[in-house]
Amino acid sequence: MDRIAQRAQDRAGGGVPVSNVALAAPVDAATAIATRGVVRDFTAGQQTIRVLHGIDLDIRAGELTYLVGESGSGKTTLISIMCGILWPTEGEVRLFGTDIYKLSDNELVDFRLRNVGFIFQQYNLIPAIDAASNAAVPLIAQGVDRGEARARAIELLAALNIADQADKLPSQLSGGQQQRVAIARALVHQPRLIVCDEPTAALDARSGRRVMDLLREVALADDRSVIIVTHDNRIFDLADRILVLEDGRITHDGRDLPKDH
Ligand SMILES: Nc1ncnc2c1ncn2[C@@H]1O[C@H](COP(=O)(O)OP(=O)(O)OP(=O)(O)O)[C@@H](O)[C@H]1O
């Protein structure tokens, strides 16, 4: 089941409702994302597993934040909740001051469309349209004229060094090129929050650096924020902040990785 469907199931009573707890600690104006008491359970048959155990985080605007941790520690679950695509079982999430899980379904879809760019491990490109049109999707969804949307998408493809692939279908691109199209699509509408799951995994060192430079440039714009899930030790030096997640709990929060990691 995909995460949107899961949310619908949650809403229909298949999961535990989101609580209405008040935010425990006040949220500073410079905070891009605030989570308070975020818990997420998954139910498989008779069993319920708690994957996140009460996450309290403030992600500041203008920072590049990395989330690291072993496979299964809950990273994808946490970033999905932070960007409004997976409901928490309990707790609250504020994105740029909006308590997103109090929005209606339509309001949340609209909020995500305008404010969030995603780069997931599966690139989810549309097979029947070319690279430029794929990268232009968020703008077209917002009603921007098709020609202008494609032109803006091609600018980003150029910044990612694949403008010459703009007219190709996803099936004609390598994995790394598809990943860069997905990155262009995440950035094209200039969202305030960009969430990336392993954005450099399929890229060689040089392309990976180029992607990171672009993400850093975006993150440093003062009202934006970039969160990156990564295992890629080639890019750890670029983080402003590194969070370590272990078994659904944040166990380290600092500029560098803990020594034993
Ligand atoms: N839809 C789901 N239904 C049931 N269990 C799930 C679901 N999604 C995730 N889980 C479980 O939640 C735990 C955390 O998964 P998650 O994908 O968040 O981990 P991760 O840290 O991102 O792992 P990886 O680094 O391998 O991508 C895992 O045990 C996983 O099996």
PDBQT file of the ligand as one rigid body, heavy atoms in Angstrom, charges set to zero:
ROOT
HETATM    1  N1  LIG A 301       3.912   0.518   5.240  1.00  0.00    +0.000 N 
HETATM    2  C1  LIG A 301       4.544  -0.181   6.173  1.00  0.00    +0.000 A 
HETATM    3  N2  LIG A 301       3.945  -1.219   6.783  1.00  0.00    +0.000 NA
HETATM    4  C2  LIG A 301       4.567  -1.932   7.756  1.00  0.00    +0.000 A 
HETATM    5  N3  LIG A 301       5.818  -1.682   8.184  1.00  0.00    +0.000 NA
HETATM    6  C3  LIG A 301       6.467  -0.664   7.616  1.00  0.00    +0.000 A 
HETATM    7  C4  LIG A 301       5.883   0.142   6.573  1.00  0.00    +0.000 A 
HETATM    8  N4  LIG A 301       6.785   1.110   6.210  1.00  0.00    +0.000 NA
HETATM    9  C5  LIG A 301       7.884   0.896   6.962  1.00  0.00    +0.000 A 
HETATM   10  N5  LIG A 301       7.693  -0.152   7.802  1.00  0.00    +0.000 N 
HETATM   11  C6  LIG A 301       8.668  -0.667   8.784  1.00  0.00    +0.000 C 
HETATM   12  O1  LIG A 301       9.141   0.419   9.543  1.00  0.00    +0.000 OA
HETATM   13  C7  LIG A 301      10.526   0.277   9.827  1.00  0.00    +0.000 C 
HETATM   14  C8  LIG A 301      11.261   1.523   9.372  1.00  0.00    +0.000 C 
HETATM   15  O2  LIG A 301      11.185   1.621   7.945  1.00  0.00    +0.000 OA
HETATM   16  P1  LIG A 301      11.837   2.847   7.168  1.00  0.00    +0.000 P 
HETATM   17  O3  LIG A 301      11.613   2.589   5.700  1.00  0.00    +0.000 OA
HETATM   18  O4  LIG A 301      11.342   4.107   7.737  1.00  0.00    +0.000 OA
HETATM   19  O5  LIG A 301      13.384   2.641   7.538  1.00  0.00    +0.000 OA
HETATM   20  P2  LIG A 301      14.687   3.323   6.917  1.00  0.00    +0.000 P 
HETATM   21  O6  LIG A 301      15.531   3.720   8.069  1.00  0.00    +0.000 OA
HETATM   22  O7  LIG A 301      14.294   4.381   5.947  1.00  0.00    +0.000 OA
HETATM   23  O8  LIG A 301      15.355   2.096   6.143  1.00  0.00    +0.000 OA
HETATM   24  P3  LIG A 301      16.277   2.075   4.792  1.00  0.00    +0.000 P 
HETATM   25  O9  LIG A 301      17.586   2.760   5.148  1.00  0.00    +0.000 OA
HETATM   26  O10 LIG A 301      16.463   0.603   4.562  1.00  0.00    +0.000 OA
HETATM   27  O11 LIG A 301      15.510   2.761   3.697  1.00  0.00    +0.000 OA
HETATM   28  C9  LIG A 301      10.975  -1.006   9.128  1.00  0.00    +0.000 C 
HETATM   29  O12 LIG A 301      11.004  -2.030  10.081  1.00  0.00    +0.000 OA
HETATM   30  C10 LIG A 301       9.896  -1.249   8.108  1.00  0.00    +0.000 C 
HETATM   31  O13 LIG A 301       9.760  -2.604   7.856  1.00  0.00    +0.000 OA
ENDROOT
TORSDOF 0
